Amino acid sequence: MNVPDPPDPNGKPRRLPTLEVVAELAGVSRATVSRVVNGSSKVSPEVHAAVTRAISELGYVPNRAARTLVTRRTDTVVLIMHEGTETVFEDPFFANVLRGVNAALSTTDLQLVLLHARGEQQRERAQRYVCNGHVDGALLISMHGNDPMPVEVEQIGPGAWVGEVVMTSEMTPFLIAAQARGCRVQVGADMLFEQIPLYLDYFGFPSTTPEHLRRLAADGDSSSA
C-alpha cells in the first residue's frame, strides 16, 4: 500500500525527501548518505556533519525496512517473561525489571518488545518471533526449573552471543550445543557478575565491579577446596 505524501502549506501533495535529494543538498553521493544513515564509521567528520545538516533541513526519515535489509539489524530487543500477565503486572519485581531495561535502552536507538512465554502456545509464539529475525537480541526473565528454552539451539545463528540463565559456573548442555554451532557463550555465574553492579546502581546502593565479584568467587572456591 502506498502512503500518500503529506501536503505542503498550500494543500498540494509534497514528496518525501529521498536519499538522492539529501545527497544533492549535502554535495555527496547517495552511497555516502547511506553510510551516514546506517552508522558507518567510514565517513569523515566534515562529510558526516554536511549530511546530518541536509537530513535535518529536509526532514528526511530513513526507510526502516530498507535499513534493516542493509544492516541486518532491527534495533529491537525482546524481553521474554516466563510468567502470566497477572504476575508480571502485579509483582513489583517485574515492574523494576522493566524500568531497569527501559532505562538501559533509553540512551540507545533500541526499542523494547515485551512477550510472555508462560504456556506452550505463548512459547511457540515467542520462538517464532525471535527466530524470524524480528529482534537483535532476547532477554529471558523468570524461567522456572522445568521450563523448556523458548528457542531451540538449532535455530540460533552461528556467531550469535548466548548467555546462560542457569546461575552456574559450569558449561551447561545448552551452552555446549551453542558453542558447537559457533556461538559466543557466557556461563550463568559470569553473567550474574556483570548484572549485579547494574542492579546496585539502579537501586542506589554502593556498587562494585564484575572483576571484583569474580575475584571473590575465585577466593571462595579456593578456600573451600
NUTOR-614397 format. One record per residue (C-alpha): residue number from 1; x, y, z. Coordinates in nm, 4 decimals, padded with zeros to 6 digits. Layout:
// NUTOR-614397
+------+----------+----------+----------+
! resi !        x !        y !        z !
+------+----------+----------+----------+
!  NUM !        X !        Y !        Z !
...
+------+----------+----------+----------+
This chain:
// NUTOR-614397
+------+----------+----------+----------+
! resi !        x !        y !        z !
+------+----------+----------+----------+
!    1 !  00.0000 !  00.0000 !  00.0000 !
!    2 !  00.1408 !  00.3388 ! -00.0995 !
!    3 !  00.1328 !  00.6063 !  00.1682 !
!    4 !  00.0465 !  00.9489 !  00.0222 !
!    5 !  00.2980 !  01.2261 !  00.0705 !
!    6 !  00.1946 !  01.4895 !  00.3253 !
!    7 !  00.0523 !  01.8085 !  00.1729 !
!    8 !  00.2506 !  02.1296 !  00.1691 !
!    9 !  00.1112 !  02.4502 !  00.3280 !
!   10 ! -00.0843 !  02.5195 !  00.0052 !
!   11 ! -00.2619 !  02.1862 !  00.0260 !
!   12 ! -00.0703 !  02.0300 ! -00.2637 !
!   13 !  00.0891 !  01.6851 ! -00.2307 !
!   14 !  00.4540 !  01.7030 ! -00.1321 !
!   15 !  00.7021 !  01.4256 ! -00.1986 !
!   16 !  00.9052 !  01.2961 !  00.0925 !
!   17 !  01.2799 !  01.3601 !  00.0562 !
!   18 !  01.4849 !  01.0685 ! -00.0743 !
!   19 !  01.8494 !  00.9705 ! -00.0335 !
!   20 !  01.9183 !  01.1307 ! -00.3712 !
!   21 !  01.7735 !  01.4646 ! -00.2574 !
!   22 !  01.9752 !  01.4554 !  00.0652 !
!   23 !  02.2901 !  01.3688 ! -00.1315 !
!   24 !  02.2365 !  01.6598 ! -00.3714 !
!   25 !  02.1922 !  01.9101 ! -00.0901 !
!   26 !  02.4936 !  01.7778 !  00.1031 !
!   27 !  02.7094 !  01.7650 ! -00.2114 !
!   28 !  02.7946 !  01.3967 ! -00.1712 !
!   29 !  02.6982 !  01.0680 ! -00.3323 !
!   30 !  02.3923 !  00.8617 ! -00.2484 !
!   31 !  02.6195 !  00.5884 ! -00.1141 !
!   32 !  02.7788 !  00.8340 !  00.1288 !
!   33 !  02.4398 !  00.9393 !  00.2626 !
!   34 !  02.3509 !  00.5728 !  00.3041 !
!   35 !  02.6690 !  00.5131 !  00.5047 !
!   36 !  02.5876 !  00.8037 !  00.7364 !
!   37 !  02.2295 !  00.6876 !  00.7857 !
!   38 !  02.3441 !  00.3332 !  00.8616 !
!   39 !  02.6031 !  00.4457 !  01.1140 !
!   40 !  02.9166 !  00.3581 !  00.9178 !
!   41 !  03.2469 !  00.4869 !  01.0542 !
!   42 !  03.3920 !  00.5200 !  00.7024 !
!   43 !  03.2844 !  00.8830 !  00.6713 !
!   44 !  03.4878 !  01.1908 !  00.7623 !
!   45 !  03.3517 !  01.4214 !  01.0360 !
!   46 !  03.3076 !  01.7025 !  00.7832 !
!   47 !  03.1029 !  01.4878 !  00.5443 !
!   48 !  02.9021 !  01.3435 !  00.8333 !
!   49 !  02.8158 !  01.6955 !  00.9505 !
!   50 !  02.7117 !  01.8026 !  00.5978 !
!   51 !  02.4851 !  01.5009 !  00.5548 !
!   52 !  02.3363 !  01.5475 !  00.9016 !
!   53 !  02.2561 !  01.9120 !  00.8242 !
!   54 !  02.0897 !  01.8131 !  00.4962 !
!   55 !  01.8843 !  01.5443 !  00.6697 !
!   56 !  01.7704 !  01.7912 !  00.9343 !
!   57 !  01.6895 !  02.0639 !  00.6796 !
!   58 !  01.4893 !  01.8309 !  00.4558 !
!   59 !  01.3219 !  01.6348 !  00.7334 !
!   60 !  01.4450 !  01.3094 !  00.5828 !
!   61 !  01.3297 !  00.9925 !  00.7614 !
!   62 !  01.5130 !  00.6676 !  00.6742 !
!   63 !  01.3112 !  00.3781 !  00.5416 !
!   64 !  01.3282 !  00.1347 !  00.8336 !
!   65 !  01.2631 ! -00.1734 !  00.6206 !
!   66 !  01.5350 ! -00.0804 !  00.3722 !
!   67 !  01.7794 ! -00.0024 !  00.6538 !
!   68 !  01.7145 ! -00.3443 !  00.8078 !
!   69 !  01.7950 ! -00.5113 !  00.4759 !
!   70 !  02.1279 ! -00.3289 !  00.4563 !
!   71 !  02.2414 ! -00.3539 !  00.8180 !
!   72 !  02.0621 ! -00.6792 !  00.9074 !
!   73 !  01.9623 ! -00.5097 !  01.2309 !
!   74 !  01.6130 ! -00.4388 !  01.3600 !
!   75 !  01.7154 ! -00.2104 !  01.6514 !
!   76 !  01.4754 ! -00.4121 !  01.8662 !
!   77 !  01.5281 ! -00.6160 !  02.1820 !
!   78 !  01.2652 ! -00.8548 !  02.3165 !
!   79 !  01.2122 ! -00.9194 !  02.6862 !
!   80 !  01.0598 ! -01.2676 !  02.7286 !
!   81 !  00.8941 ! -01.3216 !  03.0654 !
!   82 !  00.8082 ! -01.6744 !  03.1764 !
!   83 !  00.5152 ! -01.5621 !  03.3886 !
!   84 !  00.1454 ! -01.4968 !  03.3393 !
!   85 !  00.0179 ! -01.1492 !  03.2612 !
!   86 ! -00.1291 ! -01.1033 !  03.6096 !
!   87 !  00.2008 ! -01.1839 !  03.7822 !
!   88 !  00.4056 ! -00.9564 !  03.5558 !
!   89 !  00.1859 ! -00.6514 !  03.6129 !
!   90 !  00.1114 ! -00.7089 !  03.9831 !
!   91 !  00.4527 ! -00.8139 !  04.1172 !
!   92 !  00.6744 ! -00.5057 !  04.1788 !
!   93 !  00.9850 ! -00.7121 !  04.0934 !
!   94 !  00.8853 ! -00.7287 !  03.7280 !
!   95 !  00.7976 ! -00.3590 !  03.7211 !
!   96 !  01.1514 ! -00.2862 !  03.8434 !
!   97 !  01.2957 ! -00.5162 !  03.5768 !
!   98 !  01.1007 ! -00.3367 !  03.3057 !
!   99 !  01.2099 !  00.0040 !  03.4339 !
!  100 !  01.5710 ! -00.1094 !  03.4507 !
!  101 !  01.5757 ! -00.2495 !  03.0971 !
!  102 !  01.3965 !  00.0557 !  02.9623 !
!  103 !  01.6431 !  00.2858 !  03.1400 !
!  104 !  01.9370 !  00.0960 !  02.9914 !
!  105 !  01.7902 !  00.1231 !  02.6417 !
!  106 !  01.6863 !  00.4884 !  02.6749 !
!  107 !  02.0324 !  00.6090 !  02.5724 !
!  108 !  02.0306 !  00.3951 !  02.2568 !
!  109 !  01.8168 !  00.3666 !  01.9441 !
!  110 !  01.6917 !  00.0237 !  02.0531 !
!  111 !  01.3223 ! -00.0439 !  02.1024 !
!  112 !  01.1833 ! -00.2842 !  02.3638 !
!  113 !  00.9219 ! -00.5511 !  02.2934 !
!  114 !  00.7607 ! -00.7499 !  02.5769 !
!  115 !  00.6464 ! -01.1097 !  02.5254 !
!  116 !  00.5015 ! -01.3624 !  02.7674 !
!  117 !  00.6071 ! -01.7270 !  02.7414 !
!  118 !  00.4001 ! -01.8995 !  03.0068 !
!  119 !  00.2454 ! -02.1972 !  02.8340 !
!  120 !  00.3167 ! -02.3853 !  02.5131 !
!  121 !  00.1241 ! -02.1503 !  02.2826 !
!  122 !  00.2996 ! -01.8395 !  02.4120 !
!  123 !  00.6405 ! -02.0107 !  02.3997 !
!  124 !  00.5850 ! -02.1085 !  02.0364 !
!  125 !  00.4849 ! -01.7523 !  01.9502 !
!  126 !  00.7951 ! -01.6141 !  02.1238 !
!  127 !  01.0126 ! -01.8670 !  01.9406 !
!  128 !  00.8701 ! -01.7699 !  01.6015 !
!  129 !  00.9142 ! -01.4011 !  01.6777 !
!  130 !  01.2795 ! -01.4381 !  01.7767 !
!  131 !  01.3785 ! -01.6852 !  01.5050 !
!  132 !  01.2105 ! -01.4952 !  01.2211 !
!  133 !  01.4601 ! -01.2098 !  01.2530 !
!  134 !  01.2385 ! -00.9527 !  01.4254 !
!  135 !  01.4910 ! -00.8736 !  01.7018 !
!  136 !  01.8626 ! -00.8207 !  01.7539 !
!  137 !  01.8611 ! -00.9775 !  02.0995 !
!  138 !  01.6433 ! -01.1512 !  02.3566 !
!  139 !  01.6390 ! -01.1245 !  02.7373 !
!  140 !  01.4868 ! -01.4163 !  02.9311 !
!  141 !  01.3356 ! -01.3392 !  03.2717 !
!  142 !  01.1968 ! -01.5634 !  03.5474 !
!  143 !  01.2488 ! -01.9030 !  03.3909 !
!  144 !  01.1449 ! -02.1964 !  03.6075 !
!  145 !  01.3372 ! -02.5183 !  03.6538 !
!  146 !  01.1135 ! -02.7234 !  03.4261 !
!  147 !  01.0679 ! -02.4581 !  03.1566 !
!  148 !  01.1922 ! -02.5527 !  02.8085 !
!  149 !  01.4075 ! -02.2964 !  02.6327 !
!  150 !  01.1954 ! -02.0661 !  02.4133 !
!  151 !  01.4468 ! -02.1041 !  02.1286 !
!  152 !  01.5955 ! -02.4297 !  02.0030 !
!  153 !  01.9745 ! -02.4297 !  01.9737 !
!  154 !  01.9493 ! -02.5402 !  01.6105 !
!  155 !  01.7686 ! -02.2154 !  01.5300 !
!  156 !  02.0395 ! -01.9877 !  01.6734 !
!  157 !  02.2663 ! -01.8491 !  01.4039 !
!  158 !  02.6417 ! -01.9078 !  01.4262 !
!  159 !  02.8166 ! -01.6005 !  01.5621 !
!  160 !  02.5326 ! -01.5098 !  01.7994 !
!  161 !  02.6064 ! -01.4332 !  02.1639 !
!  162 !  02.4397 ! -01.6768 !  02.4055 !
!  163 !  02.4301 ! -01.6229 !  02.7819 !
!  164 !  02.3050 ! -01.8942 !  03.0158 !
!  165 !  02.0260 ! -01.8105 !  03.2623 !
!  166 !  02.1147 ! -02.1013 !  03.4911 !
!  167 !  02.3409 ! -01.9457 !  03.7549 !
!  168 !  02.6294 ! -02.1912 !  03.7490 !
!  169 !  02.9967 ! -02.1563 !  03.6690 !
!  170 !  02.9870 ! -02.4716 !  03.4581 !
!  171 !  02.9127 ! -02.5083 !  03.0893 !
!  172 !  02.5574 ! -02.6379 !  03.0545 !
!  173 !  02.4405 ! -02.8673 !  02.7704 !
!  174 !  02.2685 ! -02.5643 !  02.6172 !
!  175 !  02.5921 ! -02.3624 !  02.6086 !
!  176 !  02.7928 ! -02.6581 !  02.4821 !
!  177 !  02.5486 ! -02.7044 !  02.1945 !
!  178 !  02.5514 ! -02.3287 !  02.1184 !
!  179 !  02.9315 ! -02.3209 !  02.1244 !
!  180 !  02.9414 ! -02.6144 !  01.8821 !
!  181 !  02.7351 ! -02.4011 !  01.6414 !
!  182 !  02.9981 ! -02.1257 !  01.6534 !
!  183 !  02.8225 ! -01.9011 !  01.9060 !
!  184 !  02.9988 ! -01.6934 !  02.1694 !
!  185 !  02.8832 ! -01.8157 !  02.5104 !
!  186 !  02.8819 ! -01.6932 !  02.8703 !
!  187 !  02.8163 ! -01.9131 !  03.1737 !
!  188 !  02.5352 ! -01.8090 !  03.4059 !
!  189 !  02.7551 ! -01.7162 !  03.7015 !
!  190 !  02.9663 ! -01.4825 !  03.4887 !
!  191 !  02.6551 ! -01.3138 !  03.3506 !
!  192 !  02.5389 ! -01.2637 !  03.7111 !
!  193 !  02.8694 ! -01.0909 !  03.7937 !
!  194 !  02.8017 ! -00.8496 !  03.5067 !
!  195 !  02.4434 ! -00.7827 !  03.6205 !
!  196 !  02.4947 ! -00.7260 !  03.9941 !
!  197 !  02.6700 ! -00.3842 !  03.9560 !
!  198 !  02.3853 ! -00.2690 !  03.7321 !
!  199 !  02.1269 ! -00.3736 !  03.9921 !
!  200 !  02.3195 ! -00.1950 !  04.2690 !
!  201 !  02.3478 !  00.1248 !  04.0632 !
!  202 !  01.9803 !  00.1149 !  03.9711 !
!  203 !  01.8611 !  00.0831 !  04.3331 !
!  204 !  02.1110 !  00.3408 !  04.4603 !
!  205 !  02.3333 !  00.1070 !  04.6629 !
!  206 !  02.7144 !  00.1222 !  04.6743 !
!  207 !  02.8333 ! -00.0560 !  04.3624 !
!  208 !  03.1175 ! -00.2864 !  04.2714 !
!  209 !  03.2718 ! -00.4275 !  03.9537 !
!  210 !  03.2333 ! -00.7622 !  03.7764 !
!  211 !  03.6077 ! -00.8197 !  03.8165 !
!  212 !  03.5839 ! -00.7773 !  04.1955 !
!  213 !  03.2951 ! -01.0235 !  04.2122 !
!  214 !  03.4887 ! -01.2765 !  04.0065 !
!  215 !  03.7854 ! -01.2481 !  04.2438 !
!  216 !  03.5604 ! -01.3003 !  04.5460 !
!  217 !  03.4076 ! -01.6075 !  04.3838 !
!  218 !  03.7502 ! -01.7463 !  04.2973 !
!  219 !  03.8746 ! -01.6877 !  04.6543 !
!  220 !  03.5674 ! -01.8631 !  04.7891 !
!  221 !  03.6199 ! -02.1623 !  04.5625 !
!  222 !  03.9870 ! -02.1930 !  04.6614 !
!  223 !  03.9171 ! -02.1662 !  05.0358 !
!  224 !  03.6504 ! -02.4345 !  05.0214 !
!  225 !  03.8722 ! -02.6746 !  04.8213 !
+------+----------+----------+----------+
